[in-house]
Every structure is written in C-alpha cells, then in structure tokens.
Amino acid sequence: MVMVYLALALCGVALLGWGLPAAHRLRSPLDVAAAAAVLLGVVLALLGALLSVAPNFFQG
C-alpha cells in the first residue's frame, strides 16, 4: 500500500512540475485550470507523503 501512496505523491509532484510553468505560459481561460492543477498537485503530494510515512494516520 505504501507504493500506492508514493505513486500518489509522485503524481502530485508531476502536476506541480507541469502546472507551475503552464500557469504562466497559457492564455487566460486555460491558466486557471493550470493553477487548479498546481493546487491539486500540492494536495496530492502532501497527502501521499503523509500516508507513506504514517499509513494509519486517518484511522482513529
């Protein structure tokens, strides 16, 4: 299961790597989608890193 969490973190980093330059490069309607991808990438990277270190974090 840790491999799934690491893949989640890797997908988040990939979204960050694509979204940061794309948010500045794309035109007005599409830069909002790239900025949302950056936000999603941050959430996925942090969640994947947290769950790979502490897999039972959300279980009471």
C-alpha distance matrix in Angstrom:
0.0 3.8 5.3 5.2 6.6 8.8 9.9 10.8 12.8 14.4 15.5 17.0 18.8 20.1 21.5 23.1 24.6 26.0 27.1 29.0 31.6 31.7 32.6 35.7 36.5 36.4 39.2 39.4 37.6 34.7 34.1 33.0 30.1 29.2 29.4 27.2 24.6 24.9 24.3 21.2 20.0 20.6 18.7 15.6 15.8 16.3 13.7 11.0 12.6 12.9 9.4 8.3 11.4 11.4 8.3 11.0 13.5 14.4 14.7 18.4
3.8 0.0 3.8 5.4 5.0 6.2 8.6 9.7 10.6 12.2 14.2 15.3 16.6 18.3 20.0 21.1 22.5 24.4 25.5 27.0 29.6 30.1 31.0 33.9 34.9 35.2 38.1 38.4 36.9 33.9 33.0 32.1 29.4 28.1 28.1 26.2 23.6 23.3 22.9 20.2 18.5 18.7 17.3 14.3 13.6 14.1 12.1 9.0 9.7 10.5 7.6 5.3 8.4 9.5 7.4 11.0 12.8 14.5 15.5 18.9
5.3 3.8 0.0 3.8 5.4 5.0 6.1 8.5 9.8 10.3 12.2 14.1 15.1 16.1 18.2 19.8 20.6 22.3 23.9 25.7 27.9 28.3 29.6 32.4 33.0 33.3 36.4 37.0 35.5 32.3 31.6 31.0 28.1 26.6 27.1 25.4 22.4 22.4 22.5 19.7 17.7 18.5 17.6 14.1 13.5 14.9 13.3 9.7 10.9 12.8 10.3 7.9 11.2 12.9 11.0 14.6 16.2 17.6 18.7 22.3
5.2 5.4 3.8 0.0 3.8 5.4 5.0 6.2 8.7 9.7 10.4 12.4 14.3 15.1 16.5 18.5 19.8 21.0 22.2 24.3 26.7 26.7 27.8 30.8 31.5 31.4 34.2 34.6 32.8 29.8 29.3 28.4 25.4 24.4 24.9 22.8 20.0 20.4 20.2 17.1 15.6 16.8 15.3 11.8 12.1 13.7 11.4 8.3 10.7 12.2 9.5 8.4 12.2 13.2 10.8 13.9 15.2 15.8 17.2 21.0
6.6 5.0 5.4 3.8 0.0 3.8 5.3 4.9 6.3 8.6 9.8 10.6 12.5 14.2 15.4 16.7 18.4 20.1 20.9 22.6 25.3 25.6 26.3 29.3 30.4 30.5 33.3 33.5 31.9 29.0 28.1 27.1 24.4 23.2 23.2 21.2 18.6 18.5 18.0 15.2 13.6 14.1 12.6 9.3 9.2 10.2 8.0 4.7 7.1 8.5 6.1 5.4 9.1 10.3 8.6 11.9 12.4 13.5 15.4 19.0
8.8 6.2 5.0 5.4 3.8 0.0 3.8 5.3 5.0 6.1 8.6 9.7 10.5 12.2 14.2 15.2 16.3 18.4 19.7 21.1 23.6 24.2 25.3 28.0 28.9 29.4 32.5 33.0 31.8 28.7 27.6 27.0 24.4 22.7 22.8 21.4 18.5 18.0 18.2 15.7 13.3 13.8 13.4 10.1 8.7 10.5 9.6 5.8 6.8 9.6 8.4 6.2 9.6 11.9 11.1 14.8 15.1 16.7 18.8 22.1
9.9 8.6 6.1 5.0 5.3 3.8 0.0 3.8 5.4 4.9 6.1 8.5 9.8 10.3 12.2 14.1 15.0 16.4 17.9 19.9 22.1 22.3 23.6 26.5 27.0 27.2 30.3 31.0 29.5 26.3 25.6 25.2 22.3 20.6 21.4 19.9 16.6 16.8 17.4 14.5 12.2 13.8 13.4 9.7 9.3 11.9 10.9 7.5 9.7 12.4 11.0 9.7 13.2 15.2 13.8 17.2 17.6 18.5 20.6 24.2
10.8 9.7 8.5 6.2 4.9 5.3 3.8 0.0 3.8 5.4 5.2 6.3 8.8 9.9 10.7 12.5 14.3 15.5 16.2 18.3 20.9 20.9 21.7 24.9 25.8 25.7 28.5 28.8 27.2 24.2 23.4 22.6 19.8 18.5 18.8 16.9 14.0 14.2 14.2 11.2 9.4 10.9 9.9 6.1 6.7 9.2 7.8 5.1 8.3 10.5 9.4 9.4 12.8 14.2 12.9 15.9 15.7 16.1 18.6 22.1
12.8 10.6 9.8 8.7 6.3 5.0 5.4 3.8 0.0 3.8 5.4 5.0 6.3 8.6 9.9 10.6 12.4 14.4 15.1 16.5 19.2 19.9 20.6 23.4 24.6 25.0 28.0 28.3 27.3 24.2 22.9 22.3 19.9 18.0 17.9 16.7 13.8 13.0 13.2 11.0 8.3 8.9 8.9 5.8 4.0 6.8 7.0 4.3 5.9 9.0 9.3 8.7 11.4 13.5 13.3 16.5 15.7 16.8 19.6 22.8
14.4 12.2 10.3 9.7 8.6 6.1 4.9 5.4 3.8 0.0 3.8 5.3 5.1 6.1 8.6 9.8 10.4 12.3 14.0 15.5 17.6 18.3 19.7 22.3 23.0 23.6 26.8 27.7 26.7 23.4 22.2 22.2 19.6 17.4 18.0 17.2 13.8 13.2 14.4 12.3 9.1 10.7 11.6 8.4 6.7 10.2 10.8 8.0 9.2 12.6 12.7 11.5 14.2 16.8 16.4 19.8 19.3 20.4 23.1 26.4
15.5 14.2 12.2 10.4 9.8 8.6 6.1 5.2 5.4 3.8 0.0 3.8 5.4 5.0 6.2 8.6 9.7 10.5 11.9 14.2 16.3 16.3 17.6 20.5 21.1 21.1 24.2 24.9 23.6 20.3 19.5 19.3 16.5 14.6 15.6 14.4 10.9 11.1 12.4 9.8 7.2 9.9 10.5 7.2 7.2 10.9 11.0 9.0 11.3 14.2 14.1 13.7 16.7 18.7 17.9 20.9 20.3 20.7 23.5 26.8
17.0 15.3 14.1 12.4 10.6 9.7 8.5 6.3 5.0 5.3 3.8 0.0 3.8 5.4 5.1 6.3 8.6 10.0 10.3 12.1 14.9 15.1 15.7 18.7 19.9 20.1 23.0 23.3 22.3 19.2 17.9 17.4 15.0 13.0 13.1 12.0 9.0 8.3 9.2 7.1 3.9 6.1 7.2 4.7 4.4 8.0 9.0 8.1 9.9 12.6 13.3 13.5 16.0 17.8 17.6 20.3 19.1 19.4 22.7 25.7
18.8 16.6 15.1 14.3 12.5 10.5 9.8 8.8 6.3 5.1 5.4 3.8 0.0 3.8 5.4 5.0 6.1 8.7 9.7 10.7 13.1 14.2 15.2 17.6 18.7 19.6 22.9 23.6 23.1 19.9 18.2 18.4 16.4 13.6 13.8 13.8 10.6 9.0 10.8 9.9 6.1 7.4 9.8 8.0 6.0 9.4 11.4 10.1 10.6 13.9 15.1 14.6 16.7 19.1 19.4 22.4 21.2 22.1 25.3 28.2
20.1 18.3 16.1 15.1 14.2 12.2 10.3 9.9 8.6 6.1 5.0 5.4 3.8 0.0 3.8 5.3 5.0 6.2 8.4 10.3 11.9 12.3 14.1 16.6 17.0 17.6 21.0 22.2 21.5 18.0 16.8 17.5 15.0 12.3 13.5 13.5 9.9 9.4 12.0 10.7 7.4 10.0 12.2 10.1 9.1 12.8 14.2 12.7 13.9 17.1 17.8 17.2 19.7 22.1 21.9 25.0 24.0 24.6 27.7 30.8
21.5 20.0 18.2 16.5 15.4 14.2 12.2 10.7 9.9 8.6 6.2 5.1 5.4 3.8 0.0 3.8 5.4 5.2 5.7 8.3 10.5 10.2 11.4 14.4 15.1 15.2 18.3 19.1 18.2 14.8 13.6 13.8 11.4 8.8 10.0 9.8 6.1 6.0 8.8 7.6 4.9 8.2 10.3 9.0 9.1 12.5 13.7 13.2 14.8 17.5 18.4 18.5 21.0 22.9 22.6 25.3 24.0 24.1 27.4 30.3
23.1 21.1 19.8 18.5 16.7 15.2 14.1 12.5 10.6 9.8 8.6 6.3 5.0 5.3 3.8 0.0 3.8 5.4 5.1 5.9 8.8 9.7 10.3 12.8 14.2 15.1 18.2 18.9 18.7 15.6 13.5 13.9 12.4 9.2 9.3 10.1 7.3 5.0 8.0 8.4 5.3 6.9 10.1 9.8 8.8 11.7 13.9 13.7 14.5 17.2 18.8 18.9 20.7 22.9 23.2 25.9 24.2 24.6 28.1 30.8
24.6 22.5 20.6 19.8 18.4 16.3 15.0 14.3 12.4 10.4 9.7 8.6 6.1 5.0 5.4 3.8 0.0 3.8 5.8 6.1 7.4 8.9 10.7 12.5 13.1 14.6 18.1 19.5 19.6 16.3 14.3 15.7 14.1 10.6 11.5 12.9 9.9 8.2 11.7 11.9 8.8 10.5 13.7 12.9 11.5 14.6 16.9 16.1 16.6 19.7 21.2 20.7 22.6 25.1 25.5 28.4 27.0 27.7 31.0 33.8
26.0 24.4 22.3 21.0 20.1 18.4 16.4 15.5 14.4 12.3 10.5 10.0 8.7 6.2 5.2 5.4 3.8 0.0 3.8 5.9 6.3 6.2 8.7 10.8 10.8 11.6 15.1 16.7 16.6 13.0 11.6 13.3 11.4 8.0 10.0 11.4 8.4 8.0 11.7 11.7 9.5 12.1 14.8 14.0 13.6 16.8 18.6 18.0 19.1 22.1 23.2 23.0 25.3 27.5 27.5 30.3 28.9 29.2 32.5 35.4
27.1 25.5 23.9 22.2 20.9 19.7 17.9 16.2 15.1 14.0 11.9 10.3 9.7 8.4 5.7 5.1 5.8 3.8 0.0 3.8 5.7 5.0 5.8 8.7 9.7 10.0 13.2 14.1 14.0 10.7 8.7 9.9 8.5 4.9 6.3 8.2 5.8 5.1 8.8 9.7 8.3 10.5 13.3 13.4 13.4 16.1 18.0 18.1 19.3 21.8 23.2 23.6 25.6 27.5 27.6 30.1 28.3 28.3 31.8 34.4
29.0 27.0 25.7 24.3 22.6 21.1 19.9 18.3 16.5 15.5 14.2 12.1 10.7 10.3 8.3 5.9 6.1 5.9 3.8 0.0 3.8 5.5 5.4 7.0 9.0 10.5 13.6 14.5 15.3 12.6 9.7 11.2 11.0 7.3 7.2 10.1 8.7 6.4 9.8 11.7 10.1 11.0 14.4 15.0 14.4 16.6 19.1 19.4 19.9 22.4 24.3 24.6 26.2 28.2 28.8 31.3 29.3 29.6 33.2 35.6
31.6 29.6 27.9 26.7 25.3 23.6 22.1 20.9 19.2 17.6 16.3 14.9 13.1 11.9 10.5 8.8 7.4 6.3 5.7 3.8 0.0 3.8 5.5 5.5 6.1 8.6 12.1 13.9 15.2 12.3 9.7 12.4 12.3 8.6 9.6 12.8 11.3 9.9 13.4 15.0 13.3 14.7 18.0 18.3 17.6 20.1 22.6 22.5 23.1 25.8 27.6 27.5 29.2 31.5 32.0 34.7 32.8 33.1 36.7 39.2
31.7 30.1 28.3 26.7 25.6 24.2 22.3 20.9 19.9 18.3 16.3 15.1 14.2 12.3 10.2 9.7 8.9 6.2 5.0 5.5 3.8 0.0 3.8 5.3 4.9 5.6 9.2 11.1 11.9 8.7 6.8 9.7 9.3 6.0 8.1 11.0 9.7 9.5 13.0 14.2 13.2 15.3 18.1 18.3 18.3 21.0 22.9 23.0 24.1 26.7 28.1 28.4 30.4 32.4 32.5 35.0 33.3 33.2 36.7 39.3
32.6 31.0 29.6 27.8 26.3 25.3 23.6 21.7 20.6 19.7 17.6 15.7 15.2 14.1 11.4 10.3 10.7 8.7 5.8 5.4 5.5 3.8 0.0 3.8 5.7 6.0 8.4 9.1 10.2 7.8 4.6 7.1 7.9 5.0 5.6 9.1 9.1 8.5 11.3 13.3 13.0 14.4 17.1 18.1 18.4 20.4 22.5 23.2 24.3 26.4 28.1 28.8 30.5 32.3 32.6 34.8 32.6 32.4 36.0 38.3
35.7 33.9 32.4 30.8 29.3 28.0 26.5 24.9 23.4 22.3 20.5 18.7 17.6 16.6 14.4 12.8 12.5 10.8 8.7 7.0 5.5 5.3 3.8 0.0 3.8 6.0 8.2 9.5 11.8 10.0 6.9 9.9 11.4 8.7 9.0 12.7 12.8 11.7 14.5 16.8 16.2 17.3 20.2 21.3 21.1 23.1 25.5 26.2 26.8 29.1 31.0 31.5 33.1 35.0 35.5 37.8 35.6 35.6 39.2 41.5
36.5 34.9 33.0 31.5 30.4 28.9 27.0 25.8 24.6 23.0 21.1 19.9 18.7 17.0 15.1 14.2 13.1 10.8 9.7 9.0 6.1 4.9 5.7 3.8 0.0 3.8 6.8 9.5 11.6 9.4 7.6 11.3 12.0 9.6 11.2 14.5 14.0 13.7 16.8 18.6 17.9 19.5 22.4 22.9 22.9 25.3 27.5 27.7 28.6 31.1 32.8 33.0 34.9 36.9 37.2 39.7 37.7 37.6 41.2 43.7
36.4 35.2 33.3 31.4 30.5 29.4 27.2 25.7 25.0 23.6 21.1 20.1 19.6 17.6 15.2 15.1 14.6 11.6 10.0 10.5 8.6 5.6 6.0 6.0 3.8 0.0 3.8 6.7 8.2 5.9 5.3 9.0 9.6 8.2 10.4 13.1 13.0 13.7 16.5 17.9 17.8 19.9 22.2 22.8 23.3 25.8 27.5 27.9 29.3 31.6 33.0 33.5 35.6 37.4 37.3 39.6 37.7 37.3 40.8 43.3
39.2 38.1 36.4 34.2 33.3 32.5 30.3 28.5 28.0 26.8 24.2 23.0 22.9 21.0 18.3 18.2 18.1 15.1 13.2 13.6 12.1 9.2 8.4 8.2 6.8 3.8 0.0 3.8 6.1 5.7 5.9 9.0 10.5 10.3 11.9 14.4 15.2 16.1 18.3 19.9 20.4 22.3 24.4 25.2 26.1 28.3 29.9 30.7 32.1 34.2 35.6 36.4 38.5 40.0 39.9 41.9 39.9 39.2 42.7 45.1
39.4 38.4 37.0 34.6 33.5 33.0 31.0 28.8 28.3 27.7 24.9 23.3 23.6 22.2 19.1 18.9 19.5 16.7 14.1 14.5 13.9 11.1 9.1 9.5 9.5 6.7 3.8 0.0 3.8 5.6 5.5 7.1 9.6 10.4 11.1 13.2 14.9 15.8 17.3 19.1 20.3 21.8 23.6 24.9 26.1 27.9 29.4 30.6 32.1 33.8 35.2 36.4 38.4 39.6 39.5 41.3 39.1 38.1 41.6 43.7
37.6 36.9 35.5 32.8 31.9 31.8 29.5 27.2 27.3 26.7 23.6 22.3 23.1 21.5 18.2 18.7 19.6 16.6 14.0 15.3 15.2 11.9 10.2 11.8 11.6 8.2 6.1 3.8 0.0 3.8 5.7 6.0 7.5 9.5 10.7 11.7 13.5 15.3 16.5 17.7 19.3 21.2 22.4 23.5 25.2 27.1 28.1 29.3 31.2 32.8 33.8 35.2 37.4 38.4 38.0 39.6 37.6 36.3 39.7 41.9
34.7 33.9 32.3 29.8 29.0 28.7 26.3 24.2 24.2 23.4 20.3 19.2 19.9 18.0 14.8 15.6 16.3 13.0 10.7 12.6 12.3 8.7 7.8 10.0 9.4 5.9 5.7 5.6 3.8 0.0 3.8 5.3 5.3 6.5 8.8 10.0 10.8 12.8 14.6 15.4 16.6 18.8 20.3 21.0 22.5 24.7 25.8 26.6 28.5 30.4 31.3 32.5 34.8 36.0 35.5 37.4 35.6 34.5 37.9 40.3
34.1 33.0 31.6 29.3 28.1 27.6 25.6 23.4 22.9 22.2 19.5 17.9 18.2 16.8 13.6 13.5 14.3 11.6 8.7 9.7 9.7 6.8 4.6 6.9 7.6 5.3 5.9 5.5 5.7 3.8 0.0 3.8 5.4 5.0 6.1 8.5 9.6 10.5 12.4 14.1 14.9 16.6 18.6 19.7 20.7 22.7 24.2 25.2 26.7 28.6 30.0 31.0 33.0 34.4 34.3 36.2 34.1 33.4 36.9 39.2
33.0 32.1 31.0 28.4 27.1 27.0 25.2 22.6 22.3 22.2 19.3 17.4 18.4 17.5 13.8 13.9 15.7 13.3 9.9 11.2 12.4 9.7 7.1 9.9 11.3 9.0 9.0 7.1 6.0 5.3 3.8 0.0 3.8 5.4 5.0 6.2 8.6 9.8 10.6 12.3 14.0 15.5 16.7 18.2 19.8 21.4 22.6 24.0 25.7 27.1 28.4 29.9 31.9 32.8 32.7 34.3 32.0 31.0 34.5 36.6
30.1 29.4 28.1 25.4 24.4 24.4 22.3 19.8 19.9 19.6 16.5 15.0 16.4 15.0 11.4 12.4 14.1 11.4 8.5 11.0 12.3 9.3 7.9 11.4 12.0 9.6 10.5 9.6 7.5 5.3 5.4 3.8 0.0 3.8 5.4 5.0 6.2 8.7 9.9 10.3 12.1 14.3 15.3 16.1 18.0 20.0 20.8 21.8 23.9 25.5 26.4 27.8 30.1 31.0 30.6 32.3 30.4 29.3 32.6 35.0
29.2 28.1 26.6 24.4 23.2 22.7 20.6 18.5 18.0 17.4 14.6 13.0 13.6 12.3 8.8 9.2 10.6 8.0 4.9 7.3 8.6 6.0 5.0 8.7 9.6 8.2 10.3 10.4 9.5 6.5 5.0 5.4 3.8 0.0 3.8 5.4 4.9 6.3 8.8 9.7 10.2 12.5 14.3 14.9 16.1 18.3 19.7 20.4 22.1 24.1 25.3 26.3 28.4 29.8 29.6 31.7 29.8 29.1 32.6 35.1
29.4 28.1 27.1 24.9 23.2 22.8 21.4 18.8 17.9 18.0 15.6 13.1 13.8 13.5 10.0 9.3 11.5 10.0 6.3 7.2 9.6 8.1 5.6 9.0 11.2 10.4 11.9 11.1 10.7 8.8 6.1 5.0 5.4 3.8 0.0 3.8 5.3 5.0 6.4 8.7 9.6 10.8 12.7 14.2 15.2 16.8 18.5 19.8 21.2 22.7 24.3 25.6 27.4 28.6 28.7 30.5 28.3 27.6 31.2 33.4
27.2 26.2 25.4 22.8 21.2 21.4 19.9 16.9 16.7 17.2 14.4 12.0 13.8 13.5 9.8 10.1 12.9 11.4 8.2 10.1 12.8 11.0 9.1 12.7 14.5 13.1 14.4 13.2 11.7 10.0 8.5 6.2 5.0 5.4 3.8 0.0 3.8 5.3 5.0 6.2 8.5 9.9 10.7 12.2 14.1 15.5 16.4 18.0 19.9 21.1 22.3 24.0 25.9 26.7 26.5 28.1 25.9 24.9 28.4 30.7
24.6 23.6 22.4 20.0 18.6 18.5 16.6 14.0 13.8 13.8 10.9 9.0 10.6 9.9 6.1 7.3 9.9 8.4 5.8 8.7 11.3 9.7 9.1 12.8 14.0 13.0 15.2 14.9 13.5 10.8 9.6 8.6 6.2 4.9 5.3 3.8 0.0 3.8 5.4 5.0 5.9 8.6 9.8 10.2 11.8 14.1 15.0 15.8 17.8 19.6 20.6 21.7 24.0 25.2 24.8 26.8 25.0 24.3 27.7 30.3
24.9 23.3 22.4 20.4 18.5 18.0 16.8 14.2 13.0 13.2 11.1 8.3 9.0 9.4 6.0 5.0 8.2 8.0 5.1 6.4 9.9 9.5 8.5 11.7 13.7 13.7 16.1 15.8 15.3 12.8 10.5 9.8 8.7 6.3 5.0 5.3 3.8 0.0 3.8 5.4 4.9 6.2 8.7 9.8 10.3 12.2 14.1 15.1 16.3 18.2 19.8 20.8 22.6 24.0 24.2 26.3 24.2 24.0 27.6 30.0
24.3 22.9 22.5 20.2 18.0 18.2 17.4 14.2 13.2 14.4 12.4 9.2 10.8 12.0 8.8 8.0 11.7 11.7 8.8 9.8 13.4 13.0 11.3 14.5 16.8 16.5 18.3 17.3 16.5 14.6 12.4 10.6 9.9 8.8 6.4 5.0 5.4 3.8 0.0 3.8 5.3 5.2 6.4 8.7 10.0 10.8 12.3 14.2 15.5 16.6 18.3 20.0 21.5 22.4 22.7 24.3 21.9 21.4 25.0 27.2
21.2 20.2 19.7 17.1 15.2 15.7 14.5 11.2 11.0 12.3 9.8 7.1 9.9 10.7 7.6 8.4 11.9 11.7 9.7 11.7 15.0 14.2 13.3 16.8 18.6 17.9 19.9 19.1 17.7 15.4 14.1 12.3 10.3 9.7 8.7 6.2 5.0 5.4 3.8 0.0 3.8 5.5 5.1 6.1 8.5 10.0 10.4 11.9 14.1 15.2 16.2 17.9 20.0 20.7 20.4 22.1 20.2 19.4 22.9 25.4
20.0 18.5 17.7 15.6 13.6 13.3 12.2 9.4 8.3 9.1 7.2 3.9 6.1 7.4 4.9 5.3 8.8 9.5 8.3 10.1 13.3 13.2 13.0 16.2 17.9 17.8 20.4 20.3 19.3 16.6 14.9 14.0 12.1 10.2 9.6 8.5 5.9 4.9 5.3 3.8 0.0 3.8 5.4 5.1 5.9 8.4 9.7 10.3 12.0 14.0 15.2 16.1 18.2 19.6 19.6 21.8 20.1 20.0 23.5 26.2
20.6 18.7 18.5 16.8 14.1 13.8 13.8 10.9 8.9 10.7 9.9 6.1 7.4 10.0 8.2 6.9 10.5 12.1 10.5 11.0 14.7 15.3 14.4 17.3 19.5 19.9 22.3 21.8 21.2 18.8 16.6 15.5 14.3 12.5 10.8 9.9 8.6 6.2 5.2 5.5 3.8 0.0 3.8 5.5 5.2 6.1 8.4 9.9 10.6 12.1 14.1 15.3 16.7 18.0 18.6 20.7 18.4 18.6 22.3 24.6
18.7 17.3 17.6 15.3 12.6 13.4 13.4 9.9 8.9 11.6 10.5 7.2 9.8 12.2 10.3 10.1 13.7 14.8 13.3 14.4 18.0 18.1 17.1 20.2 22.4 22.2 24.4 23.6 22.4 20.3 18.6 16.7 15.3 14.3 12.7 10.7 9.8 8.7 6.4 5.1 5.4 3.8 0.0 3.8 5.5 5.3 6.0 8.4 9.9 10.5 12.0 14.0 15.5 16.1 16.3 17.9 15.6 15.3 19.0 21.3
15.6 14.3 14.1 11.8 9.3 10.1 9.7 6.1 5.8 8.4 7.2 4.7 8.0 10.1 9.0 9.8 12.9 14.0 13.4 15.0 18.3 18.3 18.1 21.3 22.9 22.8 25.2 24.9 23.5 21.0 19.7 18.2 16.1 14.9 14.2 12.2 10.2 9.8 8.7 6.1 5.1 5.5 3.8 0.0 3.8 5.5 5.1 5.9 8.4 9.8 10.4 11.8 14.1 15.0 14.7 16.8 15.2 15.2 18.5 21.4
15.8 13.6 13.5 12.1 9.2 8.7 9.3 6.7 4.0 6.7 7.2 4.4 6.0 9.1 9.1 8.8 11.5 13.6 13.4 14.4 17.6 18.3 18.4 21.1 22.9 23.3 26.1 26.1 25.2 22.5 20.7 19.8 18.0 16.1 15.2 14.1 11.8 10.3 10.0 8.5 5.9 5.2 5.5 3.8 0.0 3.8 5.5 5.2 6.1 8.5 10.0 10.5 12.3 14.1 14.5 17.1 15.5 16.3 19.6 22.4
16.3 14.1 14.9 13.7 10.2 10.5 11.9 9.2 6.8 10.2 10.9 8.0 9.4 12.8 12.5 11.7 14.6 16.8 16.1 16.6 20.1 21.0 20.4 23.1 25.3 25.8 28.3 27.9 27.1 24.7 22.7 21.4 20.0 18.3 16.8 15.5 14.1 12.2 10.8 10.0 8.4 6.1 5.3 5.5 3.8 0.0 3.8 5.5 5.1 6.0 8.5 9.9 10.8 12.0 13.0 15.1 12.9 13.9 17.4 19.7
13.7 12.1 13.3 11.4 8.0 9.6 10.9 7.8 7.0 10.8 11.0 9.0 11.4 14.2 13.7 13.9 16.9 18.6 18.0 19.1 22.6 22.9 22.5 25.5 27.5 27.5 29.9 29.4 28.1 25.8 24.2 22.6 20.8 19.7 18.5 16.4 15.0 14.1 12.3 10.4 9.7 8.4 6.0 5.1 5.5 3.8 0.0 3.8 5.5 5.1 6.1 8.4 10.0 10.3 10.4 12.3 10.3 10.8 14.3 16.9
11.0 9.0 9.7 8.3 4.7 5.8 7.5 5.1 4.3 8.0 9.0 8.1 10.1 12.7 13.2 13.7 16.1 18.0 18.1 19.4 22.5 23.0 23.2 26.2 27.7 27.9 30.7 30.6 29.3 26.6 25.2 24.0 21.8 20.4 19.8 18.0 15.8 15.1 14.2 11.9 10.3 9.9 8.4 5.9 5.2 5.5 3.8 0.0 3.8 5.5 5.2 6.0 8.6 9.9 9.5 12.4 11.5 12.5 15.4 18.5
12.6 9.7 10.9 10.7 7.1 6.8 9.7 8.3 5.9 9.2 11.3 9.9 10.6 13.9 14.8 14.5 16.6 19.1 19.3 19.9 23.1 24.1 24.3 26.8 28.6 29.3 32.1 32.1 31.2 28.5 26.7 25.7 23.9 22.1 21.2 19.9 17.8 16.3 15.5 14.1 12.0 10.6 9.9 8.4 6.1 5.1 5.5 3.8 0.0 3.8 5.6 5.2 6.3 8.6 9.7 12.6 11.4 13.4 16.3 19.0
12.9 10.5 12.8 12.2 8.5 9.6 12.4 10.5 9.0 12.6 14.2 12.6 13.9 17.1 17.5 17.2 19.7 22.1 21.8 22.4 25.8 26.7 26.4 29.1 31.1 31.6 34.2 33.8 32.8 30.4 28.6 27.1 25.5 24.1 22.7 21.1 19.6 18.2 16.6 15.2 14.0 12.1 10.5 9.8 8.5 6.0 5.1 5.5 3.8 0.0 3.8 5.5 5.4 6.0 7.6 9.7 7.9 10.1 13.1 15.4
9.4 7.6 10.3 9.5 6.1 8.4 11.0 9.4 9.3 12.7 14.1 13.3 15.1 17.8 18.4 18.8 21.2 23.2 23.2 24.3 27.6 28.1 28.1 31.0 32.8 33.0 35.6 35.2 33.8 31.3 30.0 28.4 26.4 25.3 24.3 22.3 20.6 19.8 18.3 16.2 15.2 14.1 12.0 10.4 10.0 8.5 6.1 5.2 5.6 3.8 0.0 3.8 5.4 5.0 4.5 7.3 6.8 8.7 11.1 14.1
8.3 5.3 7.9 8.4 5.4 6.2 9.7 9.4 8.7 11.5 13.7 13.5 14.6 17.2 18.5 18.9 20.7 23.0 23.6 24.6 27.5 28.4 28.8 31.5 33.0 33.5 36.4 36.4 35.2 32.5 31.0 29.9 27.8 26.3 25.6 24.0 21.7 20.8 20.0 17.9 16.1 15.3 14.0 11.8 10.5 9.9 8.4 6.0 5.2 5.5 3.8 0.0 3.8 5.7 5.7 9.4 9.7 12.1 14.0 17.0
11.4 8.4 11.2 12.2 9.1 9.6 13.2 12.8 11.4 14.2 16.7 16.0 16.7 19.7 21.0 20.7 22.6 25.3 25.6 26.2 29.2 30.4 30.5 33.1 34.9 35.6 38.5 38.4 37.4 34.8 33.0 31.9 30.1 28.4 27.4 25.9 24.0 22.6 21.5 20.0 18.2 16.7 15.5 14.1 12.3 10.8 10.0 8.6 6.3 5.4 5.4 3.8 0.0 3.8 6.2 9.1 9.0 12.2 14.0 16.3
11.4 9.5 12.9 13.2 10.3 11.9 15.2 14.2 13.5 16.8 18.7 17.8 19.1 22.1 22.9 22.9 25.1 27.5 27.5 28.2 31.5 32.4 32.3 35.0 36.9 37.4 40.0 39.6 38.4 36.0 34.4 32.8 31.0 29.8 28.6 26.7 25.2 24.0 22.4 20.7 19.6 18.0 16.1 15.0 14.1 12.0 10.3 9.9 8.6 6.0 5.0 5.7 3.8 0.0 3.8 5.6 5.5 9.0 10.3 12.6
8.3 7.4 11.0 10.8 8.6 11.1 13.8 12.9 13.3 16.4 17.9 17.6 19.4 21.9 22.6 23.2 25.5 27.5 27.6 28.8 32.0 32.5 32.6 35.5 37.2 37.3 39.9 39.5 38.0 35.5 34.3 32.7 30.6 29.6 28.7 26.5 24.8 24.2 22.7 20.4 19.6 18.6 16.3 14.7 14.5 13.0 10.4 9.5 9.7 7.6 4.5 5.7 6.2 3.8 0.0 3.8 5.6 8.0 8.8 11.8
11.0 11.0 14.6 13.9 11.9 14.8 17.2 15.9 16.5 19.8 20.9 20.3 22.4 25.0 25.3 25.9 28.4 30.3 30.1 31.3 34.7 35.0 34.8 37.8 39.7 39.6 41.9 41.3 39.6 37.4 36.2 34.3 32.3 31.7 30.5 28.1 26.8 26.3 24.3 22.1 21.8 20.7 17.9 16.8 17.1 15.1 12.3 12.4 12.6 9.7 7.3 9.4 9.1 5.6 3.8 0.0 3.8 5.7 5.3 8.1
13.5 12.8 16.2 15.2 12.4 15.1 17.6 15.7 15.7 19.3 20.3 19.1 21.2 24.0 24.0 24.2 27.0 28.9 28.3 29.3 32.8 33.3 32.6 35.6 37.7 37.7 39.9 39.1 37.6 35.6 34.1 32.0 30.4 29.8 28.3 25.9 25.0 24.2 21.9 20.2 20.1 18.4 15.6 15.2 15.5 12.9 10.3 11.5 11.4 7.9 6.8 9.7 9.0 5.5 5.6 3.8 0.0 3.8 5.6 7.7
14.4 14.5 17.6 15.8 13.5 16.7 18.5 16.1 16.8 20.4 20.7 19.4 22.1 24.6 24.1 24.6 27.7 29.2 28.3 29.6 33.1 33.2 32.4 35.6 37.6 37.3 39.2 38.1 36.3 34.5 33.4 31.0 29.3 29.1 27.6 24.9 24.3 24.0 21.4 19.4 20.0 18.6 15.3 15.2 16.3 13.9 10.8 12.5 13.4 10.1 8.7 12.1 12.2 9.0 8.0 5.7 3.8 0.0 3.8 6.2
14.7 15.5 18.7 17.2 15.4 18.8 20.6 18.6 19.6 23.1 23.5 22.7 25.3 27.7 27.4 28.1 31.0 32.5 31.8 33.2 36.7 36.7 36.0 39.2 41.2 40.8 42.7 41.6 39.7 37.9 36.9 34.5 32.6 32.6 31.2 28.4 27.7 27.6 25.0 22.9 23.5 22.3 19.0 18.5 19.6 17.4 14.3 15.4 16.3 13.1 11.1 14.0 14.0 10.3 8.8 5.3 5.6 3.8 0.0 3.8
18.4 18.9 22.3 21.0 19.0 22.1 24.2 22.1 22.8 26.4 26.8 25.7 28.2 30.8 30.3 30.8 33.8 35.4 34.4 35.6 39.2 39.3 38.3 41.5 43.7 43.3 45.1 43.7 41.9 40.3 39.2 36.6 35.0 35.1 33.4 30.7 30.3 30.0 27.2 25.4 26.2 24.6 21.3 21.4 22.4 19.7 16.9 18.5 19.0 15.4 14.1 17.0 16.3 12.6 11.8 8.1 7.7 6.2 3.8 0.0
